[in-house]
Amino acid sequence: MLRLLYALLLGLLGAGIVHIAILFMLPAHSERDIWSRLSAAAPPYAMVRLGPNRLGGEIPAPVNPFLTAAACRFDLADGPVHVEAEGAVPFWSMSIYDSNGLNVFSISDRTAADGALDVVALDPGQMQRIRGELPAEFAQSVFIETGVEEGIVLVRAFVPDETWQGVVGRFFSGLSCTPRPVG
């Protein structure tokens, strides 16, 4: 019985030490999230290519070696964000994350009109204003209505082999993330 009490006491002491260590490590890890890294690396609406040798290693690389990625931060208070790219790649996907890193929406070339990346993310109020008078530049766009005020747009493209590097590079060179004021 005494050994059981000793083991329980030792287990509680160990659990307390682990919890205190986690509390001390939490601020260091929370400062290194993707939102903070992108904020330090580029202003809002600037597309940042992700990779191990980009921006001094501050931006993480995609885990899949066949995917190339870029991200931009946005704020819907500036107006809807228009994400578009020129050209065709074997596969692309786009996701919207909130400032906490939670995925709120995803789309790929398989569900976009003509496989083109032309997406407008907006809040419900902006969507009502656009419905009244659709700008010509949004005629082929996919509209994403979201409650996220600030977020991150992440675009990934598939690179089947090295011969596709130029095509995918041009796709990312033409990639834009632009706020569009709504009248």
Phi and psi restraints in degrees (value plus and minus 20) as a CYANA .aco file:
   2 LEU   PHI     -86.2   -46.2
   2 LEU   PSI     -56.5   -16.5
   3 ARG   PHI     -86.3   -46.3
   3 ARG   PSI     -59.0   -19.0
   4 LEU   PHI     -83.9   -43.9
   4 LEU   PSI     -64.3   -24.3
   5 LEU   PHI     -82.7   -42.7
   5 LEU   PSI     -61.4   -21.4
   6 TYR   PHI     -83.1   -43.1
   6 TYR   PSI     -63.6   -23.6
   7 ALA   PHI     -85.2   -45.2
   7 ALA   PSI     -61.4   -21.4
   8 LEU   PHI     -84.1   -44.1
   8 LEU   PSI     -62.8   -22.8
   9 LEU   PHI     -84.3   -44.3
   9 LEU   PSI     -62.8   -22.8
  10 LEU   PHI     -85.3   -45.3
  10 LEU   PSI     -59.9   -19.9
  11 GLY   PHI     -84.2   -44.2
  11 GLY   PSI     -62.6   -22.6
  12 LEU   PHI     -85.3   -45.3
  12 LEU   PSI     -59.7   -19.7
  13 LEU   PHI     -84.3   -44.3
  13 LEU   PSI     -63.0   -23.0
  14 GLY   PHI     -83.5   -43.5
  14 GLY   PSI     -62.8   -22.8
  15 ALA   PHI     -84.3   -44.3
  15 ALA   PSI     -58.5   -18.5
  16 GLY   PHI     -83.1   -43.1
  16 GLY   PSI     -62.3   -22.3
  17 ILE   PHI     -83.5   -43.5
  17 ILE   PSI     -63.4   -23.4
  18 VAL   PHI     -82.5   -42.5
  18 VAL   PSI     -63.9   -23.9
  19 HIS   PHI     -84.2   -44.2
  19 HIS   PSI     -61.8   -21.8
  20 ILE   PHI     -84.7   -44.7
  20 ILE   PSI     -61.4   -21.4
  21 ALA   PHI     -81.6   -41.6
  21 ALA   PSI     -61.6   -21.6
  22 ILE   PHI     -83.6   -43.6
  22 ILE   PSI     -62.0   -22.0
  23 LEU   PHI     -81.6   -41.6
  23 LEU   PSI     -57.3   -17.3
  24 PHE   PHI     -92.9   -52.9
  24 PHE   PSI     -50.2   -10.2
  25 MET   PHI    -103.6   -63.6
  25 MET   PSI     -41.0    -1.0
  26 LEU   PHI     -76.7   -36.7
  26 LEU   PSI     -66.6   -26.6
  27 PRO   PHI     -80.8   -40.8
  27 PRO   PSI     -57.5   -17.5
  28 ALA   PHI     -85.2   -45.2
  28 ALA   PSI     -59.0   -19.0
  29 HIS   PHI     -97.4   -57.4
  29 HIS   PSI     -53.5   -13.5
  30 SER   PHI     -91.4   -51.4
  30 SER   PSI     -43.2    -3.2
  31 GLU   PHI     -98.2   -58.2
  31 GLU   PSI     -31.1     8.9
  32 ARG   PHI    -128.9   -88.9
  32 ARG   PSI       4.0    44.0
  33 ASP   PHI     -96.3   -56.3
  33 ASP   PSI     148.5   188.5
  34 ILE   PHI     -85.5   -45.5
  34 ILE   PSI     -54.3   -14.3
  35 TRP   PHI     -81.0   -41.0
  35 TRP   PSI     -67.0   -27.0
  36 SER   PHI     -85.4   -45.4
  36 SER   PSI     -60.7   -20.7
  37 ARG   PHI     -85.6   -45.6
  37 ARG   PSI     -64.0   -24.0
  38 LEU   PHI     -86.0   -46.0
  38 LEU   PSI     -57.9   -17.9
  39 SER   PHI     -82.0   -42.0
  39 SER   PSI     -59.4   -19.4
  40 ALA   PHI     -95.2   -55.2
  40 ALA   PSI     -48.0    -8.0
  41 ALA   PHI    -106.2   -66.2
  41 ALA   PSI     -52.7   -12.7
  42 ALA   PHI    -177.4  -137.4
  42 ALA   PSI     136.0   176.0
  43 PRO   PHI     -93.1   -53.1
  43 PRO   PSI     148.2   188.2
  44 PRO   PHI     -78.0   -38.0
  44 PRO   PSI     129.5   169.5
  45 TYR   PHI      52.6    92.6
  45 TYR   PSI     -15.7    24.3
  46 ALA   PHI    -113.1   -73.1
  46 ALA   PSI     103.5   143.5
  47 MET   PHI     -95.7   -55.7
  47 MET   PSI     107.8   147.8
  48 VAL   PHI    -136.7   -96.7
  48 VAL   PSI     100.5   140.5
  49 ARG   PHI     -90.6   -50.6
  49 ARG   PSI     114.6   154.6
  50 LEU   PHI    -114.6   -74.6
  50 LEU   PSI     120.7   160.7
  51 GLY   PHI     149.4   189.4
  51 GLY   PSI     146.0   186.0
  52 PRO   PHI     -88.0   -48.0
  52 PRO   PSI     -48.7    -8.7
  53 ASN   PHI    -124.4   -84.4
  53 ASN   PSI      -2.2    37.8
  54 ARG   PHI    -119.7   -79.7
  54 ARG   PSI     114.0   154.0
  55 LEU   PHI      32.0    72.0
  55 LEU   PSI      28.0    68.0
  56 GLY   PHI      47.3    87.3
  56 GLY   PSI       4.6    44.6
  57 GLY   PHI      56.9    96.9
  57 GLY   PSI     -13.0    27.0
  58 GLU   PHI     -93.1   -53.1
  58 GLU   PSI     -48.8    -8.8
  59 ILE   PHI    -119.1   -79.1
  59 ILE   PSI     108.9   148.9
  60 PRO   PHI     -90.4   -50.4
  60 PRO   PSI     134.8   174.8
  61 ALA   PHI    -110.1   -70.1
  61 ALA   PSI     129.3   169.3
  62 PRO   PHI     -80.8   -40.8
  62 PRO   PSI     125.8   165.8
  63 VAL   PHI     -90.2   -50.2
  63 VAL   PSI     -56.5   -16.5
  64 ASN   PHI    -101.0   -61.0
  64 ASN   PSI     102.0   142.0
  65 PRO   PHI     -88.8   -48.8
  65 PRO   PSI     -34.0     6.0
  66 PHE   PHI    -112.4   -72.4
  66 PHE   PSI     -17.9    22.1
  67 LEU   PHI    -134.1   -94.1
  67 LEU   PSI     117.5   157.5
  68 THR   PHI    -133.1   -93.1
  68 THR   PSI     124.3   164.3
  69 ALA   PHI    -158.9  -118.9
  69 ALA   PSI     136.9   176.9
  70 ALA   PHI    -164.8  -124.8
  70 ALA   PSI     132.7   172.7
  71 ALA   PHI    -160.8  -120.8
  71 ALA   PSI     134.6   174.6
  72 CYS   PHI    -164.0  -124.0
  72 CYS   PSI     129.2   169.2
  73 ARG   PHI    -111.8   -71.8
  73 ARG   PSI     129.2   169.2
  74 PHE   PHI    -161.9  -121.9
  74 PHE   PSI     142.8   182.8
  75 ASP   PHI    -158.0  -118.0
  75 ASP   PSI      94.7   134.7
  76 LEU   PHI     -89.6   -49.6
  76 LEU   PSI     -28.8    11.2
  77 ALA   PHI     -85.7   -45.7
  77 ALA   PSI     -44.0    -4.0
  78 ASP   PHI    -102.5   -62.5
  78 ASP   PSI     -26.5    13.5
  79 GLY   PHI      99.6   139.6
  79 GLY   PSI     152.8   192.8
  80 PRO   PHI     -78.5   -38.5
  80 PRO   PSI     128.3   168.3
  81 VAL   PHI    -120.7   -80.7
  81 VAL   PSI     108.9   148.9
  82 HIS   PHI    -127.2   -87.2
  82 HIS   PSI      97.2   137.2
  83 VAL   PHI    -131.7   -91.7
  83 VAL   PSI     101.4   141.4
  84 GLU   PHI    -167.9  -127.9
  84 GLU   PSI     136.9   176.9
  85 ALA   PHI    -165.3  -125.3
  85 ALA   PSI     130.6   170.6
  86 GLU   PHI    -116.4   -76.4
  86 GLU   PSI     129.2   169.2
  87 GLY   PHI      74.5   114.5
  87 GLY   PSI     152.6   192.6
  88 ALA   PHI    -143.9  -103.9
  88 ALA   PSI     116.2   156.2
  89 VAL   PHI    -142.9  -102.9
  89 VAL   PSI     143.3   183.3
  90 PRO   PHI     -77.1   -37.1
  90 PRO   PSI     -54.9   -14.9
  91 PHE   PHI    -182.0  -142.0
  91 PHE   PSI     118.7   158.7
  92 TRP   PHI    -156.2  -116.2
  92 TRP   PSI     134.3   174.3
  93 SER   PHI    -159.8  -119.8
  93 SER   PSI     131.3   171.3
  94 MET   PHI    -152.1  -112.1
  94 MET   PSI     114.9   154.9
  95 SER   PHI    -147.9  -107.9
  95 SER   PSI     130.7   170.7
  96 ILE   PHI    -135.1   -95.1
  96 ILE   PSI     109.0   149.0
  97 TYR   PHI    -138.3   -98.3
  97 TYR   PSI     126.7   166.7
  98 ASP   PHI     -99.8   -59.8
  98 ASP   PSI     158.0   198.0
  99 SER   PHI     -88.0   -48.0
  99 SER   PSI     -32.2     7.8
 100 ASN   PHI    -111.8   -71.8
 100 ASN   PSI     -21.7    18.3
 101 GLY   PHI      68.6   108.6
 101 GLY   PSI      -6.4    33.6
 102 LEU   PHI    -110.1   -70.1
 102 LEU   PSI     111.5   151.5
 103 ASN   PHI     -93.0   -53.0
 103 ASN   PSI     103.2   143.2
 104 VAL   PHI    -129.3   -89.3
 104 VAL   PSI     -36.8     3.2
 105 PHE   PHI    -182.8  -142.8
 105 PHE   PSI     126.0   166.0
 106 SER   PHI    -161.5  -121.5
 106 SER   PSI     127.1   167.1
 107 ILE   PHI    -167.4  -127.4
 107 ILE   PSI     135.0   175.0
 108 SER   PHI    -153.7  -113.7
 108 SER   PSI     154.9   194.9
 109 ASP   PHI     -84.5   -44.5
 109 ASP   PSI     -39.1     0.9
 110 ARG   PHI     -92.5   -52.5
 110 ARG   PSI     -42.2    -2.2
 111 THR   PHI    -131.6   -91.6
 111 THR   PSI     -23.5    16.5
 112 ALA   PHI    -108.2   -68.2
 112 ALA   PSI     135.6   175.6
 113 ALA   PHI     -84.2   -44.2
 113 ALA   PSI     103.3   143.3
 114 ASP   PHI      38.5    78.5
 114 ASP   PSI      -3.9    36.1
 115 GLY   PHI      52.2    92.2
 115 GLY   PSI     -11.6    28.4
 116 ALA   PHI    -107.9   -67.9
 116 ALA   PSI     123.4   163.4
 117 LEU   PHI    -105.0   -65.0
 117 LEU   PSI      82.8   122.8
 118 ASP   PHI    -171.1  -131.1
 118 ASP   PSI      71.4   111.4
 119 VAL   PHI    -146.8  -106.8
 119 VAL   PSI     120.3   160.3
 120 VAL   PHI    -141.7  -101.7
 120 VAL   PSI     100.6   140.6
 121 ALA   PHI    -122.9   -82.9
 121 ALA   PSI     111.3   151.3
 122 LEU   PHI    -170.3  -130.3
 122 LEU   PSI     145.0   185.0
 123 ASP   PHI    -110.9   -70.9
 123 ASP   PSI     150.3   190.3
 124 PRO   PHI     -77.7   -37.7
 124 PRO   PSI     -58.3   -18.3
 125 GLY   PHI     -85.3   -45.3
 125 GLY   PSI     -61.8   -21.8
 126 GLN   PHI     -86.3   -46.3
 126 GLN   PSI     -55.3   -15.3
 127 MET   PHI     -84.2   -44.2
 127 MET   PSI     -60.2   -20.2
 128 GLN   PHI     -84.6   -44.6
 128 GLN   PSI     -60.4   -20.4
 129 ARG   PHI     -87.6   -47.6
 129 ARG   PSI     -58.1   -18.1
 130 ILE   PHI     -91.0   -51.0
 130 ILE   PSI     -54.2   -14.2
 131 ARG   PHI     -79.7   -39.7
 131 ARG   PSI     -52.2   -12.2
 132 GLY   PHI     -87.1   -47.1
 132 GLY   PSI     -59.2   -19.2
 133 GLU   PHI    -168.8  -128.8
 133 GLU   PSI      78.3   118.3
 134 LEU   PHI     -96.4   -56.4
 134 LEU   PSI      99.2   139.2
 135 PRO   PHI     -83.1   -43.1
 135 PRO   PSI     125.6   165.6
 136 ALA   PHI     -80.0   -40.0
 136 ALA   PSI     -53.0   -13.0
 137 GLU   PHI     -87.6   -47.6
 137 GLU   PSI     -36.5     3.5
 138 PHE   PHI    -121.1   -81.1
 138 PHE   PSI      -8.0    32.0
 139 ALA   PHI     -79.3   -39.3
 139 ALA   PSI     -57.6   -17.6
 140 GLN   PHI    -124.4   -84.4
 140 GLN   PSI     -13.7    26.3
 141 SER   PHI     -96.7   -56.7
 141 SER   PSI     131.4   171.4
 142 VAL   PHI    -113.8   -73.8
 142 VAL   PSI     108.1   148.1
 143 PHE   PHI    -117.6   -77.6
 143 PHE   PSI     113.8   153.8
 144 ILE   PHI    -140.8  -100.8
 144 ILE   PSI      91.3   131.3
 145 GLU   PHI    -111.8   -71.8
 145 GLU   PSI     102.0   142.0
 146 THR   PHI    -156.4  -116.4
 146 THR   PSI     131.7   171.7
 147 GLY   PHI    -109.6   -69.6
 147 GLY   PSI     -19.7    20.3
 148 VAL   PHI     -97.3   -57.3
 148 VAL   PSI     103.9   143.9
 149 GLU   PHI    -100.8   -60.8
 149 GLU   PSI     -69.7   -29.7
 150 GLU   PHI    -136.8   -96.8
 150 GLU   PSI     121.0   161.0
 151 GLY   PHI    -182.5  -142.5
 151 GLY   PSI    -192.2  -152.2
 152 ILE   PHI    -147.5  -107.5
 152 ILE   PSI     113.2   153.2
 153 VAL   PHI    -120.3   -80.3
 153 VAL   PSI     107.2   147.2
 154 LEU   PHI    -139.0   -99.0
 154 LEU   PSI     102.5   142.5
 155 VAL   PHI    -133.8   -93.8
 155 VAL   PSI     109.3   149.3
 156 ARG   PHI    -141.0  -101.0
 156 ARG   PSI     124.4   164.4
 157 ALA   PHI    -152.2  -112.2
 157 ALA   PSI     124.2   164.2
 158 PHE   PHI    -105.1   -65.1
 158 PHE   PSI     112.7   152.7
 159 VAL   PHI    -139.2   -99.2
 159 VAL   PSI      77.4   117.4
 160 PRO   PHI     -82.2   -42.2
 160 PRO   PSI     -58.5   -18.5
 161 ASP   PHI    -178.2  -138.2
 161 ASP   PSI     159.9   199.9
 162 GLU   PHI     -82.3   -42.3
 162 GLU   PSI     -46.0    -6.0
 163 THR   PHI     -86.7   -46.7
 163 THR   PSI     -38.9     1.1
 164 TRP   PHI    -109.4   -69.4
 164 TRP   PSI     -24.7    15.3
 165 GLN   PHI     -75.8   -35.8
 165 GLN   PSI     -63.4   -23.4
 166 GLY   PHI     -84.3   -44.3
 166 GLY   PSI     -63.7   -23.7
 167 VAL   PHI     -84.6   -44.6
 167 VAL   PSI     -66.4   -26.4
 168 VAL   PHI     -87.8   -47.8
 168 VAL   PSI     -56.7   -16.7
 169 GLY   PHI     -81.4   -41.4
 169 GLY   PSI     -62.1   -22.1
 170 ARG   PHI     -87.0   -47.0
 170 ARG   PSI     -56.5   -16.5
 171 PHE   PHI     -79.7   -39.7
 171 PHE   PSI     -66.5   -26.5
 172 PHE   PHI     -93.4   -53.4
 172 PHE   PSI     -48.5    -8.5
 173 SER   PHI     -86.5   -46.5
 173 SER   PSI     -54.4   -14.4
 174 GLY   PHI    -109.6   -69.6
 174 GLY   PSI     -17.6    22.4
 175 LEU   PHI     -95.0   -55.0
 175 LEU   PSI     110.0   150.0
 176 SER   PHI    -151.2  -111.2
 176 SER   PSI     131.9   171.9
 177 CYS   PHI    -155.5  -115.5
 177 CYS   PSI      78.8   118.8
 178 THR   PHI    -146.5  -106.5
 178 THR   PSI     114.6   154.6
 179 PRO   PHI     -95.8   -55.8
 179 PRO   PSI     118.3   158.3
 180 ARG   PHI    -141.6  -101.6
 180 ARG   PSI      87.5   127.5
 181 PRO   PHI     -80.1   -40.1
 181 PRO   PSI     119.6   159.6
 182 VAL   PHI    -128.2   -88.2
 182 VAL   PSI     107.9   147.9
